[in-house]
Amino acid sequence: KQWYQRRVAITAGVSDHHKPQDIYAVNGIKFHPIHGTLATIGSDGKFSFWDKDARTKLKTGEQLDNTITCCDFNHTGTFFAYASSYDWSKGHEFYNPQQKNYIFVRQVKDELKPRKK
């Protein structure tokens, strides 16, 4: 595992069957311009879509080899763009100039609509 990941053990008042969980920084949050749902991106290399009102995750993207540093929706909310690059959380010692930066644009349709109540 990468050194910047933190392990958090859940121990207070629970049994041993709970395993530690990895904690990652959230690097950005953007709200969908039409539906009011939101996207989060982070140092785990994944994006997630959320229904804030229902407090549920709508979708998680596939994990990338690098962190996701920024994201946004277009004005109609039909496209979601995000960038993968080094986020400097591990300092200059771990910067690898050979590792490429990427920008991804994906069409989003119903996956950001809030869940029906």
Rosetta blueprint (number, residue, H / E / L):
1 K L
2 Q L
3 W L
4 Y L
5 Q L
6 R E
7 R E
8 V E
9 A L
10 I L
11 T L
12 A L
13 G L
14 V L
15 S L
16 D L
17 H L
18 H L
19 K L
20 P L
21 Q E
22 D E
23 I E
24 Y L
25 A L
26 V E
27 N E
28 G E
29 I E
30 K E
31 F E
32 H L
33 P L
34 I L
35 H L
36 G L
37 T L
38 L E
39 A E
40 T E
41 I E
42 G E
43 S L
44 D L
45 G L
46 K L
47 F E
48 S E
49 F E
50 W E
51 D E
52 K L
53 D L
54 A L
55 R L
56 T E
57 K E
58 L E
59 K E
60 T E
61 G L
62 E L
63 Q L
64 L L
65 D L
66 N L
67 T L
68 I E
69 T E
70 C E
71 C E
72 D E
73 F E
74 N L
75 H L
76 T L
77 G L
78 T L
79 F E
80 F E
81 A E
82 Y E
83 A E
84 S E
85 S L
86 Y L
87 D L
88 W L
89 S L
90 K L
91 G L
92 H H
93 E H
94 F H
95 Y L
96 N L
97 P L
98 Q L
99 Q L
100 K L
101 N L
102 Y E
103 I E
104 F E
105 V E
106 R E
107 Q E
108 V L
109 K L
110 D H
111 E H
112 L H
113 K L
114 P L
115 R L
116 K L
117 K L
